[in-house]
Amino acid sequence: MTTSVYHIPVMLAQCTEGLAINPNGVYVDVTFGGGGHSREILKHLDNGHLYGFDQDPDAEANAIEDDRFTFVAANFRDIKKFLRLYGVREVDGILADLGISSHQIDEPKRGFSTRFEGELDMRMNPSQGLSAKDVLNTYEESKLHRILGMYGEVKNAKTLAQGIVSERVDRPFETTEGFTAFLKKYAPKGREFKYFAQVFQALRIEVNDELGALEEFLLSAVDLLKPEGRLVVMSYHSLEDRLVKNLITKGKFQGELEKDFFGNPIRPLEPVSRGAITADAKEIAANPRARSAKLRIAKKVGK
């Protein structure tokens, strides 16, 4: 399974440069996927080591045969626990390319895409947790309303939640095709595909607890980084980007930046990039997934 088929890495050069790689340092790619970013990082290592995390069993087929590389089959929220198993307590840099891989979207049985007929699953790790089908068929109306509105920014979230609860009494939701057919009556005319994408995003975030996992990962990353160590995170929707931005600029996920007696910011990270870095027109034309990507780079405040 080649990287080009599995997934085309976004902003490859910018991510690698953002890590400011020490050839003898220790690095972590917490969203290994097809291994595109990891292969590029390895080109810059001499006696350093790279750990690649991925919870998706399909990603392990892309593991790199290299003495400087270790594949870890785990969710990045557990980065600290698993690195300790390898005797690693601090690292020089961490890369995260959030969201969903092209391979996951293009695999019908995973249920991530509205383009294919498949079971409503959407689990990044198919062996763990509730599927999208479980969420749609068991969640109470108020909970469905909340996740559709918050995670998908669906305008008619309340009406849709009511419709889902009513529909499932006689016809439980089973497949992506059946669910999108149901959604058509709630979607704004001419904007059906955007509406489907918003609803599917909301379900995917809930099924995989993506925001909870991201918060845990970011806090662990801060602890793991050496002074001056780099954190490079690429996100694809505003909810993810807001968490990353707030931690980098304010030192916490909510609230205002605190300052010490002398007016210096109190935060464990400081921005390296000024705002978010975005892909150029050429890359977007070649890889449409890059259009929504926002890359933020920070370094651990030295002690």
N, C-alpha and C positions, 0 to 999 in steps of 0.2 A: 504494500500500500504506500504509494509515494506521497510526499508532502504536497506536490502540486495538485494531486487529485483530492487529497484529504482536506487541505485548507491552504489558502494563499495568505501568508502573514502580512498584516497591515503595518505600514510605516516601519519597515524592518531596519533601515539605516538609522532612523531617528531613535528607535528604541535601544539599539546597540550603542550608539553614541551617548545616549542618556545615562547608561550604566557606568560610563567612564572606566572601562574594564582594566583592572590590574591583572596582568597575565598570570600571576601566581595567587590570585584571590579565589574566594569561594562565592559562587553565585547560585541563585535559585530562579528557575522559570516555573512559576506555580500554575501555569495553564499550558502544559506541554503540547497537547493536541497533535498536530502533524509534525511537530518538531522543527518548524521553520525558524523560529527565533532561537531555539536552542542550538541548532547547527551553526547559526551565524555567531553566537556567543563563543562556541568552541573554537572558532577560527582565531579568536583573540586570546585564547588561553595557552599557556605553556605548561607549568606545573600546577595550575589552578584546578578547581573542580566545580562541576555544574550538577545540580540536582534538579530533575524535572518532575513536577507533580501533575497528576491528572486523575480525577475520579472516574472518568469514562473508560471502561474496559477496552473499548476499541482503540484508544490512544496507545495502549501498551504495544500494539503491533508495530508502532513507529519508533520504538525505543532505539537509541543510538548505541551501536557497539563501539565503545570507546572507553578506555580505562579512566578517562577524566569525567565520565558521565554516569550518573545513577538515576534510574527511573523509580519514582515512588508512587504507588497506586493509592492515592489518598486525596481527599478534599483539601483545598488550600487553607481552610479554616483551621486545620490541624497541623499546620506547617511546623510549629514550634515542637510539638510532641514527637513528630516523625523525624525531624532533624536531630533531636536528642538521641534517638535510637542509633544514629550514625555518629554520635559523639560531636555533633556540631552545635555550638551555642551562640556563635555570632558569624555573620556573613558580610561580604563586601557590597553585595547588590542583589536586589530582588525585582523581577519583572512579572507583571500580570497583564494579560490580554483578556479582558473580561468578555462576557457574553457567550454566544453560541458559535460553534465552528461550522464551516461550510459542510463538512462531512455529516454532522448531526442533522443539519437542515435537509440535506439531500438523501438521507436514509429514511424511506417511507415508514418503516416499522417503528421508528422512534417518536413519530407523531408531533414533530416540532413545526412542520410546515403546512400551510394551507394548500400547497400545490400538489400534494400527493395524498392518496387514500392510505390511511394507516390507523392503527389503534391510538386513542388519545392517551399517550403516555407522558412524554416530555421530561422524563427523569434523566438528568445527566449521568447518574449511576443507576441503571435499570434494576439493580438488586436492592435498592434502598427506598424507603418512604412511600408516600402516597403518589399515585399517578394523577394526571390531569382529569382522567375519567372519574377517579375517586372524589376529587375536589368538586367537580360539576354535579355529581350524583348524590353527595352526602352533606356538603356544606350548607348551613342555614342561610337564608336570604340575606340577612344583615352582613354576614361575613363575605358572601359573594359580592355584595354591593361595595364593601370596603376595598377588597382587593382589585376589583375592576376599576374603581374610581382612582385609587391611590397608585397602583402599579401599572395600569394601562391608560390612565387619564381618559377613560371612556366617558363621554359627555352624558349619555343616558344610562349610566351604570345601574341606577335604582330600578329603572324599567326593565333592563336586561336581566338583572338578578331575579326579579319577579317572574319574568318569562321562563328562565331556566328552571326555577323551582316548580312552576306549573307544568312545563313540558315533560320533565323527567318522571312524573307520576305514572304516565302511561308509556312513555318512550325514553328509557334511560339513554344517556349519551354514551356511545361506544367508539365511534370513528371520527377522524378529522373531517371527512366528507360530509357525514351526517350533521356534524356540529356547524360547519360553515353554511350548509343549506339552511339550518335553523337561524343562523345569524343574519341572513340576508334581509329578513323582514325588519330588523332593528338598525341596519346600516344606512347611513345617509346615501342618497342616490348619487352615483358617480364617484363615491369615495369608499366603496365596499372593501377594497383590498387594504386600504389603510386601517379601516375599522377592524377587519379580521386580524391584522398584525397587532393592533393595540390589545385586543382581547387575548390573543395567543401569548403576547408578552406578559400580560398580567398573570395568566395561569402558570407560565414557565417560572416566573419569579417566585410565586407562591409554592409551587411543587418542589423547587430546589432550595427554598429559603435563601435566595441569592443575596438579599441585602443583609440578612443576619450573618451569613457566611463572610460577606465582604467586610463587615465591621470587625468580626473576630480576626480575620486575616490581617487587616490593616494595623490593628493594635499589636498583634504578634510580630508583624514586620518591623514596627518601631522598636520593639524590644530586641529583635535579632540583629538589626543593623549595627555595624561598628560605627564609631564617630566618623563622619564624612561619607559613610556608606550611602549608596543611591537606591531610591525607590522609584520605579518606572511603572506607571499604571495607565492602561488604555481602556476607556469605557465607551459604551455605545448608546446609553440613554441618560437622561438628566438625573434620575434617581441615584444611579451609580456615581456619576460625575460629581454630584453635590457632596456625597460622603467623602470622596477622595479629596476634593477641593477644600472642604471644611477642615479635614484633619491636617492637611498640609499648611493651610494659611492660618487656622485658628487653634490647632492642637486638640480639637475635639469635634464631634459630629454635629453638635448644636450649640447655640449660644455665641457670645462675642469673644474676641481675642482678649486674653488677659495680659497685662503688662506688669513688670516689676517696678520697684520704687523709682528706678531711673528711666522708666519709659521703654525698656527693652521688652520685646514680645516674649511671652512664656509659652514655648511650644517645642516639641521634640524634633520637628522637621522644619526645614525652610525651603521655599521654592527655588528650583534651579531655572526652570523655564518660566518666562513671564506669561502667565495665563496658560490656557490650553493650546497645544500644538495640534494642527489639523493637517490632513493630507492635501497635496496639491491636485490640481485639475487632471494632470496626466495619470496619477495613481488612481484617482476616483474613476476615470474612464476605463482603466484596465481592471479595476477591482471595486465595483459599486459598493461593497460592504464598508469601504474606507470612508464613505461620505459622512457617516454619523460618528466616526471615531474621534475621540478627544484624548490626547496624550498629555499627562502631567508628570513632571519629573521633580523629585525633591531629594535633599540629602539630610542625613542625621546630623543634628547640631553637635559639634565637637565638644569634648570635655577635656 
